[in-house]
Amino acid sequence: MSEATDMSGIRQPDDIDHAAPVAAASRPSDARVYDYALGGKDNFEIDRQVFHRVSAIAPQIAEAAMANRKWLLRACRWLARDVGMDQFLDCGSGLPTTENVHEVVQEVNPEASVVYIDRDAVVVAHGRALLEENDRTHFIQADLSMAEKVLADPVVSRNLDFDRPIVMLQCLTLQGISDLAVARHVMETYVAALPVGSYVIVTHPYNPTTAASKECGRGRSRRPRGRSSPGCGSGTGKRSCRCWVG
């Protein structure tokens, strides 16, 4: 695969839009705003402006971003170490940070496979450049809301065995789908494709002070957490999988 280099020095494989990383400096990105919230350096001024505007409304955004990251890594570490899961599909992965899903799970099992999905060309280019010598970890540029297309991508089908359990991550991603019916369809499509014994890890912003959130909380079933796991949940039937919501 041939590669080009953009103005920032990031190597870019030739199967993504080479102009996109340069143009990205003029418009914000969820991934780069999240990176800034985590204290990262892979962001532009426009991303920092968005972060500070959101912080004016929700001052806890940075704390929530940190908590989200720690929780998802704890869940992945437990799944790899204690459950023996060795296949991970990270939807809307964002920019590589100081500690990533593949680093956590491959420290436990070097043979674990991880496929990252993100629609941001900067994320994909940066991730591929960092992981070019890691043959168990892959990036694809795709919109996670197009579940059928993601599942049919040859990188996904070639590197994940859908005859064995898979862990799917949807962490701070679903709020990007404004239509609840569409979000539900997207998740139903992903979950239906997962083999028996799979796990789904979900985190989502939640404001307990709104009327809608209070109503949701009243109708929400609660299960006690297992002593050895960071979350809980169960499923039954041929296509069962466990789902944790943080």
C-alpha positions in Angstrom: 0.0 0.0 0.0 1.5 3.3 -1.0 1.4 6.2 1.4 1.4 10.0 1.2 2.3 12.6 3.9 0.1 15.5 4.8 1.1 18.9 6.2 1.2 17.6 9.8 3.7 14.8 8.8 1.1 12.1 9.4 1.5 9.2 6.9 -1.7 8.5 5.1 -2.5 5.2 3.3 -3.9 5.8 -0.3 -7.3 4.4 0.4 -8.5 7.5 2.4 -9.2 11.1 1.4 -5.7 12.7 1.5 -7.2 16.2 1.6 -9.4 15.5 4.6 -6.8 15.9 7.4 -5.7 19.3 6.0 -9.3 20.5 5.7 -10.1 19.2 9.2 -8.4 22.1 10.8 -11.3 24.3 9.8 -14.1 22.2 11.3 -14.5 20.5 14.7 -14.4 16.7 15.2 -15.9 14.7 18.0 -12.8 12.6 18.2 -10.5 15.6 18.5 -12.8 17.3 21.1 -12.7 14.1 23.1 -8.9 14.0 22.7 -8.6 17.5 24.1 -10.9 16.6 27.0 -8.6 13.7 27.8 -5.6 16.0 27.8 -4.3 14.9 24.4 -2.5 17.0 21.8 -4.0 15.8 18.6 -6.6 18.6 18.2 -7.0 22.0 16.6 -8.1 25.4 17.8 -11.6 24.8 16.4 -11.9 21.6 18.6 -10.7 23.4 21.7 -13.3 26.2 21.1 -16.1 23.6 20.9 -14.8 22.0 24.1 -14.9 25.2 26.0 -18.4 26.1 24.7 -19.7 22.8 25.9 -17.9 23.1 29.2 -19.7 26.4 29.8 -23.0 24.4 29.7 -21.7 21.1 31.2 -18.6 21.8 33.4 -18.2 18.1 34.1 -17.4 17.2 30.5 -13.7 16.6 31.1 -14.4 14.5 34.2 -17.0 12.5 32.3 -14.5 11.9 29.4 -11.9 10.6 31.9 -14.4 8.4 33.7 -15.6 7.0 30.4 -12.1 6.1 29.2 -11.2 4.5 32.5 -14.4 2.5 32.6 -14.1 1.1 29.0 -10.5 0.1 29.5 -11.3 -1.6 32.8 -14.1 -3.5 31.1 -11.9 -4.5 28.2 -9.1 -5.6 30.6 -11.5 -7.8 32.6 -13.0 -9.3 29.4 -9.5 -10.2 28.0 -8.1 -11.4 31.3 -10.9 -13.1 33.2 -13.4 -14.0 30.5 -10.8 -14.9 27.8 -12.3 -12.7 25.0 -9.8 -12.1 22.2 -11.8 -10.2 19.5 -12.8 -6.6 19.9 -14.7 -4.2 17.5 -14.4 -0.6 18.7 -16.9 1.6 17.0 -16.1 5.3 17.0 -12.7 4.7 18.6 -11.4 8.2 18.4 -7.8 9.2 18.4 -5.1 7.0 20.0 -4.5 8.0 23.6 -1.8 7.1 26.2 -3.6 3.8 26.7 -5.7 2.1 24.1 -8.0 -0.9 23.8 -5.5 -2.9 21.8 -2.7 -2.2 24.3 -4.9 -3.3 27.2 -6.1 -6.5 25.7 -2.9 -7.5 23.9 -1.0 -7.1 27.1 -3.1 -9.9 28.4 -3.2 -11.8 25.1 -0.8 -10.8 22.4 -2.9 -12.7 19.9 -6.1 -10.7 20.5 -7.5 -9.0 17.5 -8.8 -5.4 17.5 -10.6 -3.5 14.7 -11.1 0.2 15.3 -13.8 2.1 13.3 -13.9 5.9 12.9 -15.2 8.2 10.2 -12.6 10.9 10.9 -9.8 10.7 8.3 -7.3 12.2 10.8 -8.1 9.5 13.3 -7.7 6.7 10.7 -4.5 8.1 9.3 -2.9 8.7 12.7 -4.0 5.2 13.9 -2.7 3.4 10.9 0.6 5.1 11.1 1.0 4.2 14.7 -0.1 0.6 14.2 1.6 -0.3 10.9 3.8 -2.9 12.6 0.9 -4.4 14.7 -0.7 -7.1 12.5 -3.4 -7.9 15.1 -4.9 -4.3 15.1 -6.6 -2.6 12.3 -8.3 0.7 11.5 -11.1 1.3 9.0 -12.7 4.6 7.9 -16.4 4.2 8.2 -19.6 5.7 9.7 -20.6 3.5 12.6 -24.3 4.4 12.0 -24.1 2.4 8.7 -24.0 -0.9 10.5 -24.5 -3.1 7.5 -21.6 -1.5 5.6 -19.3 -1.8 8.6 -20.1 -5.4 9.1 -19.5 -6.1 5.4 -16.2 -4.3 5.3 -13.4 -6.8 4.3 -11.1 -5.6 7.1 -13.8 -6.5 9.7 -14.7 -9.9 8.1 -11.0 -10.8 7.5 -9.8 -10.0 11.0 -12.8 -11.0 13.2 -14.2 -14.5 13.3 -18.0 -14.2 13.5 -18.2 -17.8 14.4 -16.7 -17.0 17.8 -17.7 -14.4 20.5 -16.8 -10.8 19.9 -16.7 -7.7 22.1 -18.3 -4.6 20.5 -17.7 -1.2 22.0 -20.1 1.8 21.6 -18.6 4.2 24.1 -19.9 7.8 23.9 -20.9 7.3 20.3 -24.7 6.9 20.1 -25.4 10.5 21.0 -24.2 11.3 17.5 -27.4 9.7 16.1 -30.1 12.2 16.9 -33.0 9.9 15.8 -33.8 7.4 18.5 -35.4 5.0 16.0 -32.3 5.1 13.8 -30.0 4.5 16.8 -32.1 1.6 17.9 -32.0 0.1 14.4 -28.2 0.5 14.3 -27.7 -1.3 17.6 -30.1 -4.0 16.7 -28.2 -4.6 13.5 -24.9 -4.9 15.3 -26.2 -7.1 18.1 -28.0 -9.5 15.6 -24.7 -10.1 13.9 -22.8 -11.0 17.0 -22.2 -14.6 17.8 -23.5 -16.3 20.9 -21.4 -15.4 23.9 -20.5 -11.9 22.7 -20.4 -8.8 24.8 -21.6 -5.2 24.1 -20.1 -2.3 26.0 -22.0 0.9 25.9 -21.5 4.3 27.6 -23.8 7.2 27.0 -24.2 10.8 28.3 -26.9 11.1 31.0 -28.3 14.1 32.7 -30.3 12.9 35.7 -31.9 16.4 36.2 -34.0 16.4 33.1 -37.6 15.2 33.1 -36.9 12.7 30.3 -34.0 11.2 32.2 -36.0 10.9 35.4 -38.7 9.0 33.5 -36.1 6.8 31.9 -34.6 6.1 35.3 -37.9 5.0 36.7 -38.4 2.4 34.0 -34.9 1.1 34.0 -34.3 -2.4 35.3 -31.3 -2.8 37.6 -29.3 -5.9 38.3 -26.6 -6.4 41.0 -23.1 -6.3 39.6 -21.0 -9.5 39.8 -18.1 -9.3 42.2 -15.5 -10.0 39.5 -16.9 -7.9 36.7 -17.1 -4.1 36.0 -20.7 -4.4 34.7 -23.6 -6.8 34.3 -26.2 -8.1 32.0 -27.3 -11.3 30.3 -29.1 -12.5 27.2 -31.0 -15.6 26.2 -31.6 -17.3 22.9 -29.5 -18.2 19.9 -28.2 -14.6 19.4 -27.6 -13.8 23.0 -25.0 -11.5 24.2 -24.2 -9.5 27.4 -24.6 -5.8 27.4 -23.0 -3.4 29.9 -24.1 0.2 30.0 -22.0 2.8 31.8 
